[in-house]
Amino acid sequence: MKEIINLLNNTKWSDAPEYPLGTKKRVLHDENGVKTVLLKLPEGFYMEAHSHINAEQHFLLKGEYISEGKVYREGTFQSYKAHENHGPFESKKGALVLVIWFP
């Protein structure tokens, strides 16, 4: 039987040392080059522009962040191609973001 995951459940969070201090993550799926993670961005979050070897999708579930001078609010979806530079990212009040990386 497959595990049913409630995205808004406040359990199974861990520190995300690969992100700025205070960021939390919850890995939902990690298999065959596809990774799905919930990220809790803390107040005052800032991350420099960067790229990945895989494509990346963002679903902004709560809060908002600013990237490249634009404000992205709840319900926003963004997609980036592999090796595409994206960011910087800033969240003044914090945010909850579903991130998916795939080949």
C-alpha positions in Angstrom: 0.0 0.0 0.0 1.3 3.4 -0.9 1.9 6.0 1.8 -0.6 8.9 1.8 1.3 12.1 2.5 -0.4 15.2 3.9 1.7 18.1 2.6 0.5 20.4 5.4 1.3 18.0 8.2 3.9 19.4 10.6 5.9 16.2 11.1 9.0 14.7 9.5 10.8 18.1 9.0 14.5 18.4 9.2 17.1 21.1 8.9 18.2 21.8 5.3 22.0 22.6 5.6 22.3 23.0 1.8 20.1 26.1 2.1 20.4 29.3 4.2 20.2 28.9 8.0 16.7 28.3 9.3 15.4 26.5 6.2 13.6 23.2 6.8 12.9 20.4 4.4 10.7 17.4 4.1 11.7 14.9 1.4 8.6 13.4 -0.1 10.2 11.3 -2.9 13.7 10.5 -4.0 14.1 7.9 -6.7 15.8 7.4 -10.1 16.8 11.1 -10.4 13.4 12.5 -9.4 13.3 14.3 -6.1 10.3 16.0 -4.5 10.9 18.2 -1.4 8.8 20.6 0.6 10.9 23.6 1.7 10.0 25.9 4.6 11.7 29.2 3.9 12.3 31.2 7.1 11.6 34.9 7.5 14.5 36.8 5.9 15.4 33.9 3.6 18.0 34.8 0.9 19.7 32.6 -1.7 22.0 33.6 -4.5 21.2 32.8 -8.1 22.2 29.3 -9.1 21.5 26.4 -11.5 21.1 22.6 -11.3 22.0 19.7 -13.6 18.3 18.7 -13.5 15.2 20.6 -14.4 13.3 22.1 -11.4 9.7 23.1 -10.7 8.4 25.3 -7.9 4.9 25.3 -6.6 4.4 28.1 -4.0 1.9 26.8 -1.5 2.1 29.5 1.2 3.6 32.9 1.6 5.6 34.6 -1.1 9.1 35.1 -2.4 10.9 37.6 -4.6 13.0 36.5 -7.6 14.6 38.7 -10.2 12.6 41.7 -9.0 9.2 40.0 -9.3 7.0 38.9 -6.3 5.6 35.4 -6.5 2.6 34.6 -4.3 0.7 31.6 -3.2 -0.4 29.5 -6.1 2.5 30.4 -8.4 4.2 27.8 -10.5 7.6 28.2 -12.0 9.7 25.8 -14.1 13.4 25.9 -14.9 15.4 23.9 -17.5 18.5 22.0 -16.5 21.5 24.3 -16.2 19.2 27.4 -16.4 20.3 30.1 -13.9 17.5 31.2 -11.6 17.3 33.5 -8.6 18.3 35.1 -6.4 15.4 34.2 -4.1 14.3 36.3 -1.1 11.4 35.8 1.3 10.8 38.5 3.9 8.0 36.6 5.8 8.8 33.0 4.8 7.2 30.6 2.4 6.3 27.0 1.9 7.5 25.7 -1.5 7.1 22.3 -3.2 10.2 21.7 -5.3 10.6 18.9 -7.9 13.9 18.0 -9.6 13.8 15.7 -12.6 16.2 14.6 -15.4 
